[in-house]
Amino acid sequence: MADHLTDRLTDRLTELQASRAGAPARTLARHLIGAALLALILLAVTSTWSSYRDYQIALIAVDVVAVAGLTVLIGLSGQISLGHGAFMAVGAYIAALLIIHLNWPLALVLVAAAAATALVGAVIGVAAARLRGPYLAGATLILAVALPSLANRYTGLLGGDQGLSVNMTVPSGFGATFPLTRWQAWVACATALISLVLLANLVRSRIGRSWRAVRDDEVAAALAGLNVARLRVLAFVVSAACGGLAGALYAITYGLVTPTGFTLTLSIGLLTAAVVGGLGSLAGAVWGSMLLVLLPTYATNVASSHGLSSSTGSNIPIVVYGVALIAVMLVFPHGIQGGLRQLGAFVIGTRHAPADKPGNPPPAGSPEGSAPASTHQEEGPG
């Protein structure tokens, strides 16, 4: 008997190990399939919409990359950052310099911007690993204010207030009449999808589980053998790399890199998008980025269509944005993605709830299952 139980336990452990070994491959395949479907939808949309809509899609994709890295940093590792705009500035200036002076291919420019910003994030992360809560927020706040201002000190290299102009052209293989905005949207969306797939697999890996353990309880994570400081630095590196990649896409999409494009307002906007979309959720980064780009534009159009003055109309987007943020936080405390999950769970639970029909006995083993059948038939109509 003991040998039989031992054999069964051994077989069960073998099955579990096999399932765990195949889990990463299944997760990667699922993410790739989802990304491919989204790519086909975006391809169809950008091919039929106007140039202005393509430009908006490109802006949303830029913010998705930055917000996704930020939501991983805050939602998984539990570190707050108010300086993500500074990481975007680093990536944007590196991309602009590589395109202007060295004429690098676009793919290499994006990789180089992400890698260089990751190094900056590693330096900041080493210092941030010793800080917690408001002290970390204050340190990153200083970073957001100070780093973009370096462009005014090195005007010969970084262009000062005038910035650096990035002239992008459509590859010759697409034809002379191919819209530039569509090409920019394709590049931004492809980069965003690749970034989301990589981050999604990282979140579900051993590193992602370690980040969540550090976020929940650092002391317990350290006692479990996790290197808390290294994990915190790694989270900053990943988040900074996403910020630098978003900055490179910013340079390609806007065509101009200036210090005024990376103010503290940008960092706060990215943080707000991460919170509103849903911290720790990559899908929430998409919702938050859409809200960040589309809502102010829509509010401006409504203000202008109603004949408001320029001074009044300029304040309307800020008011609408603030009201929308308050409303989302009141209705969905866990962000838009959290609210959608709760709504989906409610709908699924309602559909699969057993219907109380007359004459239908309850499942076997339930508390009512031992009662006489006549009792249930009497209770059913009521």
C-alpha positions in Angstrom: 0.0 0.0 0.0 2.8 2.4 0.9 4.6 1.6 -2.3 1.4 2.3 -4.3 1.0 5.7 -2.6 4.6 6.5 -3.2 4.3 5.7 -6.9 1.2 7.8 -7.2 2.9 10.8 -5.5 6.0 10.4 -7.8 3.8 10.3 -10.9 1.9 13.4 -9.7 5.1 15.3 -9.1 6.3 14.4 -12.5 3.1 15.7 -14.0 3.4 19.0 -12.2 7.0 19.4 -13.2 6.1 18.7 -16.8 3.2 21.2 -16.7 5.5 23.9 -15.2 8.1 23.2 -17.9 5.5 23.7 -20.6 3.9 26.7 -19.0 6.3 29.4 -20.4 5.9 28.1 -23.9 2.1 28.1 -23.6 2.2 31.6 -22.1 4.5 32.9 -24.9 2.3 31.4 -27.6 -0.8 32.9 -26.1 0.7 36.3 -25.9 2.1 36.1 -29.5 -1.3 35.1 -30.8 -3.0 38.0 -29.0 -0.4 40.4 -30.3 -0.8 39.1 -33.8 -4.6 39.6 -33.6 -4.1 43.2 -32.3 -1.6 43.9 -35.1 -4.1 42.8 -37.7 -6.8 45.1 -36.2 -4.4 48.0 -36.0 -3.3 47.4 -39.6 -6.8 47.5 -40.8 -7.7 50.6 -38.7 -4.7 52.7 -39.7 -5.2 51.8 -43.4 -8.7 53.2 -43.4 -8.6 56.2 -41.0 -7.3 59.7 -41.7 -3.8 60.9 -41.1 -4.8 62.7 -38.0 -6.3 59.4 -36.5 -3.1 57.6 -37.4 -1.1 60.3 -35.6 -3.3 59.8 -32.5 -2.8 56.1 -32.6 1.0 56.7 -32.8 0.8 58.9 -29.7 -1.2 56.4 -27.8 1.4 53.7 -28.7 4.2 55.9 -27.4 2.4 56.4 -24.1 1.6 52.7 -23.9 5.3 51.8 -23.9 6.1 54.3 -21.1 3.1 53.6 -19.0 3.6 49.8 -19.3 7.1 50.1 -17.8 5.8 52.4 -15.1 2.9 50.1 -14.1 5.3 47.2 -13.8 7.6 49.3 -11.6 4.8 50.5 -9.3 2.3 47.7 -9.5 4.7 44.8 -9.2 7.8 46.0 -7.4 6.0 48.6 -5.3 8.3 51.5 -6.1 6.9 54.8 -7.0 8.5 57.1 -9.6 7.7 60.7 -10.5 10.6 60.9 -13.0 9.6 58.8 -15.9 9.5 61.8 -18.2 13.3 62.2 -17.6 13.9 58.6 -18.9 11.8 59.5 -21.9 14.0 62.6 -22.5 17.2 60.5 -22.4 15.8 58.1 -25.0 14.5 60.9 -27.2 17.7 62.8 -27.2 19.8 59.6 -27.9 17.5 58.7 -30.7 17.7 62.2 -32.2 21.5 62.3 -32.0 21.9 58.9 -33.6 19.5 59.7 -36.5 20.9 63.2 -37.1 24.7 62.6 -36.8 25.1 58.8 -37.5 22.0 58.1 -39.6 21.5 54.7 -37.9 18.8 52.3 -39.0 15.5 52.8 -37.1 15.6 49.4 -35.4 19.1 50.0 -34.0 18.1 53.5 -32.9 15.3 52.1 -30.8 17.5 49.3 -29.3 20.3 51.8 -28.5 17.9 54.3 -26.9 16.4 51.6 -24.7 19.8 50.1 -23.7 21.3 53.5 -22.9 18.3 54.5 -20.8 18.5 51.2 -19.0 22.0 52.0 -17.9 20.7 55.3 -16.5 18.0 53.5 -14.8 20.5 51.1 -13.2 22.4 54.1 -11.7 19.2 55.6 -10.4 18.0 52.2 -9.3 21.1 51.6 -7.1 20.3 54.8 -5.3 16.6 54.2 -5.2 17.1 50.8 -3.7 17.9 52.5 -0.4 14.9 54.8 -0.5 11.2 54.1 0.4 7.9 55.8 -0.1 8.0 59.6 -0.2 11.8 59.7 -0.1 11.9 57.7 -3.4 9.1 59.9 -4.9 11.1 63.0 -4.0 14.3 61.7 -5.5 12.6 60.8 -8.8 10.8 64.2 -8.7 14.2 65.9 -8.6 15.3 63.8 -11.5 12.2 64.8 -13.6 13.0 68.5 -13.0 16.7 68.5 -13.4 17.6 66.0 -16.1 15.7 67.7 -19.1 17.3 71.0 -18.2 20.7 69.7 -19.2 19.8 70.5 -22.8 20.1 74.2 -21.9 23.6 73.7 -20.6 24.9 71.8 -23.6 23.3 73.8 -26.4 25.9 72.9 -29.0 25.1 69.2 -28.7 21.4 69.1 -27.5 20.1 72.3 -29.2 19.0 74.2 -26.1 15.5 75.6 -26.1 15.2 75.1 -29.9 15.8 71.4 -29.5 16.8 68.8 -32.1 14.8 68.4 -35.3 14.3 64.8 -36.4 13.3 64.3 -40.1 11.8 61.0 -40.8 11.0 59.6 -44.2 9.0 56.6 -45.3 11.1 53.7 -46.7 11.2 53.8 -50.5 9.6 50.3 -50.7 6.2 51.8 -49.6 6.0 54.2 -52.5 6.3 58.0 -52.7 2.6 58.6 -51.8 2.6 56.5 -48.6 1.5 58.7 -45.7 4.2 59.5 -43.1 1.7 59.4 -40.2 0.7 55.8 -41.2 4.3 54.7 -41.2 4.9 56.4 -37.8 1.8 54.7 -36.4 3.0 51.3 -37.7 6.4 51.7 -36.1 5.0 52.9 -32.8 2.3 50.2 -32.7 4.7 47.4 -33.6 7.2 48.5 -30.9 4.4 48.8 -28.3 3.1 45.3 -29.1 6.6 43.8 -28.9 7.2 45.6 -25.6 3.9 44.3 -24.2 4.6 40.7 -25.2 8.1 40.9 -23.5 6.7 42.5 -20.4 3.8 40.1 -20.2 6.2 37.1 -20.2 8.5 38.8 -17.7 5.5 39.4 -15.4 4.6 35.8 -15.4 8.1 34.5 -15.0 10.0 33.8 -11.8 11.2 37.4 -11.8 7.7 38.7 -11.8 6.7 36.5 -8.9 9.7 37.7 -7.0 8.7 41.3 -7.7 5.3 40.7 -6.3 6.8 39.0 -3.2 9.0 42.1 -2.6 6.0 44.4 -3.1 3.9 42.5 -0.6 6.5 42.0 2.2 10.2 42.8 1.8 11.2 41.2 5.0 9.4 37.9 4.2 10.9 38.0 0.7 14.4 38.5 2.1 13.9 35.6 4.6 12.8 33.5 1.6 16.2 34.0 0.0 15.3 36.7 -2.5 17.8 39.5 -3.1 15.5 42.5 -2.5 18.0 45.2 -3.5 18.9 43.5 -6.8 15.2 43.0 -7.7 14.4 46.6 -7.0 17.3 47.7 -9.2 16.2 45.3 -11.9 12.6 46.8 -11.8 14.1 50.3 -12.3 16.2 49.1 -15.2 13.2 47.5 -17.0 11.0 50.5 -16.4 13.7 52.9 -17.5 14.3 50.9 -20.7 10.6 51.2 -21.5 10.8 54.9 -20.8 13.8 55.4 -23.1 12.1 53.3 -25.8 9.0 55.5 -25.5 11.2 58.6 -25.8 12.8 57.3 -29.0 9.3 56.7 -30.4 8.4 60.3 -29.3 11.3 61.7 -31.3 10.2 59.7 -34.3 6.6 60.7 -34.0 6.8 64.4 -33.0 9.9 65.1 -35.1 11.2 67.6 -32.6 12.9 67.0 -29.2 13.0 69.9 -26.8 13.2 70.3 -23.0 9.6 71.6 -22.9 8.4 68.2 -24.1 9.6 66.4 -21.0 8.4 68.6 -18.1 7.1 67.4 -14.8 3.6 67.5 -16.2 4.5 64.6 -18.5 5.8 62.5 -15.6 2.7 63.1 -13.6 0.5 62.4 -16.6 2.2 59.0 -17.1 1.8 58.2 -13.4 -1.9 59.2 -13.6 -2.4 57.0 -16.7 -0.9 54.0 -14.9 -3.1 54.5 -11.8 -6.3 55.1 -13.7 -5.7 52.2 -16.1 -4.9 49.8 -13.3 -1.6 49.3 -11.6 0.1 46.0 -12.3 -2.0 45.5 -15.4 -0.5 45.8 -18.9 -4.0 46.1 -20.4 -4.5 49.0 -17.9 -1.6 50.8 -19.5 -3.5 50.8 -22.8 -6.7 52.2 -21.2 -4.7 54.8 -19.3 -2.8 55.9 -22.4 -6.0 56.2 -24.5 -7.5 58.4 -21.8 -4.3 60.5 -21.6 -4.3 61.2 -25.3 -7.9 61.2 -26.4 -9.7 62.9 -23.5 -7.9 66.3 -23.7 -8.2 66.4 -27.5 -11.9 65.6 -27.3 -12.5 68.3 -24.7 -10.7 70.9 -26.7 -12.8 70.1 -29.8 -16.0 70.4 -27.8 -14.9 73.7 -26.3 -14.0 75.1 -29.7 -17.2 73.9 -31.3 -19.3 75.7 -28.6 -17.6 79.0 -29.4 -15.7 79.4 -26.1 -12.9 81.9 -25.9 -9.3 80.7 -26.2 -8.6 81.5 -22.6 -11.6 79.6 -21.4 -11.2 76.8 -23.9 -7.6 76.1 -22.8 -8.8 75.3 -19.3 -11.6 73.0 -20.3 -9.4 70.0 -21.1 -7.8 70.3 -17.6 -11.2 70.4 -15.9 -12.6 67.5 -17.9 -9.5 65.4 -17.4 -9.7 66.0 -13.6 -13.4 65.2 -13.5 -12.8 62.0 -15.5 -10.0 60.9 -13.2 -12.1 61.5 -10.1 -15.0 59.6 -11.6 -12.9 56.6 -12.6 -11.3 56.4 -9.1 -14.7 56.5 -7.5 -16.4 54.0 -9.8 -13.3 51.7 -10.3 -11.0 52.0 -7.3 -8.6 49.5 -9.0 -8.5 51.3 -12.3 -10.3 50.7 -15.5 -8.9 47.3 -16.0 -9.9 46.3 -12.5 -13.4 47.5 -13.1 -13.7 45.5 -16.3 -12.5 42.4 -14.5 -15.1 42.9 -11.8 -17.8 43.4 -14.5 -16.7 40.3 -16.4 -16.7 38.2 -13.2 -20.2 39.5 -12.4 -21.5 38.7 -15.9 -20.0 35.2 -15.9 -21.2 34.5 -12.4 -24.7 35.6 -13.3 -24.8 33.4 -16.4 -23.5 30.3 -14.6 -25.6 30.8 -11.5 -28.1 27.9 -11.0 -31.6 28.8 -11.8 -34.3 28.1 -9.2 -36.9 26.3 -11.3 -39.9 24.4 -9.8 -39.3 20.7 -9.5 -35.5 20.9 -10.0 -33.7 19.3 -7.1 -30.5 20.9 -5.8 -27.2 19.3 -6.5 -26.2 16.3 -4.5 -24.3 17.1 -1.3 -25.9 20.5 -0.9 -27.6 21.4 2.5 -31.0 21.2 0.8 -30.2 17.9 -0.9 -31.3 15.8 2.1 -34.7 17.4 2.4 -37.8 15.7 0.9 -38.6 16.4 -2.7 -42.0 17.8 -1.8 -40.4 20.5 0.2 -38.5 21.8 -2.8 -41.5 21.7 -5.0 -43.4 23.8 -2.5 -40.5 26.3 -2.1 -39.8 26.5 -5.8 -42.7 28.8 -6.9 -42.0 31.2 -4.0 
